[in-house]
Amino acid sequence: MLAFLLLGLSPVLFAVDGEQTLPYSAPVEECRQLLREYAAQALARCDEVLADGSVSREGKTRIKLDYASRAITRGEFEIAERHLDDALLEDDVLRQKNIYRYHLLRMKSLIRFRQDQLAAALPYMQEALTIALAMQRDKSIATSYNDLGAVYLETGEYSDALANLQKALQVLEKMDDFYAAGLTLANIANVYRDLEDLNSSIDYLQRAERSHQRHQSTSADDGYAVRALAQVREDLCI
């Protein structure tokens, strides 16, 4: 079973923590909402907005980033890559702000991870971790450690996988992020499964189950968490 990236189960559109919450223009916000809802008309409407000369460059950049994130979840990797590259080339802000660079690098790495291009994903993840540490943002740091652990798990480098996943787990448990902690615990269980240490694997799967249950106690409508919990229980049965 492929390891989980923290972004892997939920189609989270591109977001920047701490950014201004002022809305974009009405066409941009309409497009972004359609993308969030996976509406049938989303792509056609967003193409119209991108072609509209009155829409700001910042608004178009945000659409391209959200568009890329949606494309990744649908497995449309060439489309995702094109929109990421267009956004990066067209907006100087993206080349200057660490938080934007971090998210862009993560999406670049996810494209390659989803296509089993693990060696190609690794440098993007390592650079993203460097940026996260420089920003001292716990969520980004934990996500990057989990990403690296997931890649090392898939490549069979188990000591590196465990080292990174444990670092991620320490941060996530401090943050009480039970959903992300559950994914990380499941990844650790996968490491021990591959090492044929089934007792440790079961222990971490049970911890993952409890973590997802705690998340669901406050987020009962989170469908992606429901899927994650179901996967953990299936793994326990196996």
CORKAGI-V202928 format. One record per residue. RES is the residue in one small letter. PHI is phi as a letter, one per 30 degrees, with the letter a starting at -180 (none if undefined). Layout:
BEGIN
RES_PHI ; RES_PHI
END
This chain:
BEGIN
m_none ; l_d ; a_d ; f_d ; l_d ; l_d ; l_d ; g_d ; l_c ; s_c ; p_d ; v_d ; l_d ; f_e ; a_b ; v_b ; d_d ; g_i ; e_d ; q_d ; t_c ; l_d ; p_d ; y_d ; s_d ; a_e ; p_d ; v_d ; e_d ; e_d ; c_d ; r_d ; q_d ; l_d ; l_d ; r_d ; e_d ; y_h ; a_d ; a_d ; q_c ; a_d ; l_d ; a_d ; r_d ; c_d ; d_d ; e_d ; v_d ; l_d ; a_d ; d_d ; g_d ; s_d ; v_d ; s_d ; r_d ; e_d ; g_d ; k_d ; t_d ; r_d ; i_d ; k_d ; l_d ; d_d ; y_e ; a_d ; s_d ; r_d ; a_d ; i_d ; t_d ; r_c ; g_i ; e_c ; f_d ; e_d ; i_d ; a_d ; e_d ; r_d ; h_d ; l_d ; d_d ; d_d ; a_d ; l_d ; l_d ; e_d ; d_b ; d_d ; v_e ; l_d ; r_d ; q_c ; k_c ; n_e ; i_d ; y_d ; r_d ; y_e ; h_d ; l_d ; l_d ; r_d ; m_d ; k_d ; s_d ; l_d ; i_e ; r_d ; f_d ; r_d ; q_c ; d_i ; q_c ; l_d ; a_d ; a_d ; a_d ; l_e ; p_d ; y_d ; m_d ; q_d ; e_d ; a_d ; l_d ; t_e ; i_d ; a_d ; l_d ; a_d ; m_d ; q_h ; r_c ; d_e ; k_d ; s_d ; i_d ; a_d ; t_d ; s_d ; y_d ; n_d ; d_e ; l_d ; g_d ; a_d ; v_d ; y_d ; l_d ; e_d ; t_c ; g_i ; e_c ; y_d ; s_d ; d_d ; a_d ; l_d ; a_d ; n_d ; l_d ; q_d ; k_d ; a_d ; l_d ; q_e ; v_d ; l_d ; e_d ; k_d ; m_d ; d_h ; d_c ; f_d ; y_d ; a_d ; a_d ; g_d ; l_d ; t_d ; l_d ; a_d ; n_d ; i_d ; a_e ; n_d ; v_d ; y_d ; r_d ; d_d ; l_d ; e_i ; d_c ; l_d ; n_d ; s_d ; s_d ; i_d ; d_e ; y_d ; l_d ; q_d ; r_d ; a_d ; e_e ; r_d ; s_d ; h_d ; q_d ; r_d ; h_d ; q_d ; s_d ; t_c ; s_b ; a_d ; d_c ; d_d ; g_d ; y_d ; a_d ; v_d ; r_d ; a_d ; l_d ; a_d ; q_d ; v_d ; r_d ; e_d ; d_d ; l_d ; c_d ; i_d
END
